[in-house]
Amino acid sequence: MTLETLLQEGFAALGLPLDETALRRYRIYADTLAEKNAVMNLTAIEGEEDVARLHFLDCAALLQGFDLSGKSLIDVGTGAGFPGLALKIACPDLRLTLLDSLDKRIGFLRECCEKLELADANCVHARAEEAPAEFRAAFDVATSRAVARLRVLCELCLPLVKKGGLFLAMKGPDVAEELEEAKAAVCLLGGSVERVFDYEIPGTDVHHTVVAVRKTGDTPAKYPRPWAQIKKKPL
């Protein structure tokens, strides 16, 4: 099946709309990713079927459980743009910031956004713990996919979320241990685990989980700490 057919069937299975503009943009994104991945090692997932399902549909599944329309979203450690850029294609009124520590990846994402005619997507080269001061408590939603353990992610991401906003951590199916070890960190950083959302990627037997942490209070000013401290002594 073509990328387009896989996406049409997958979005239908998720109960999500998919118009011709989004389909065209997913095609451009997939082709650009394949071209650059040959020289940049952006993703281990290759081939149209796997990219359609394990990247695009996996990311789009967030829209099954969470209304992101019109929200400001920062994707922390975005890598090749997942989930942020894939979500922006499906939800074009999303106000997107893509954050990554590797300048080469940010260069790739800027090229993608230009080709996709997404002039309002902001691509920023910075580590999360060294993000610009104006990013603190500035976003309705923060996302992160396969970057680190939950308690570490909470220290990196919750400071960027407005009070009342959400941090969505995309995880595999076995999150019970991470949830338990992250309890103290979530509380300390001004959050509360609101929901654990499980889903299956259409056309696969792959199950993933989204941990939704609501920002219920202010994050103390001393967080996030420098990366060396976070790594040496996670909360």
C-alpha angles and dihedrals in degrees: 000000000000123000088251094054092046091052095045091052093042095050090047090052089051091049092240130135120245121186131192093260091056091046091051091049093049088053092051091046092050093048093047091047092051092048095048095039089066089068105020108042094230098158140006089216110091139166127057097268095050094042090050094048108027096039113021101032093038090056095041089055088076087071088061090066106025133045106225098166111136092359127133108238133185117198107207117210088003095175107181090001104283124178097352104058093037088053092048090056091052093040106032096179089063109117099226135198118181114202125190137156095222116079093203091060091048088051089053091049093050089052090049093049090050092051091045091049091236098144093164096061111105117214113196129187107213143105113257093240089052097043118145113281091242090063093066112112087347105120135075090211138017121195133191130178125198096333108122146326114307097251090053092046091052091057091049098043112029094066087062095054125091118238105273092026130113139247111205114197114192110214143163121263097274105070101134094099093046091048091052095049091045096054096098094042093051092052095043092051095052099262142120127201102243103174145355109215118198124195142166121228107241114253093020140074090233115128122196136177135218117205109207114203116189116214101231101164143012119291109238111257094243091068133121095044123203112290094249090059094045091051095044097045115016115197 
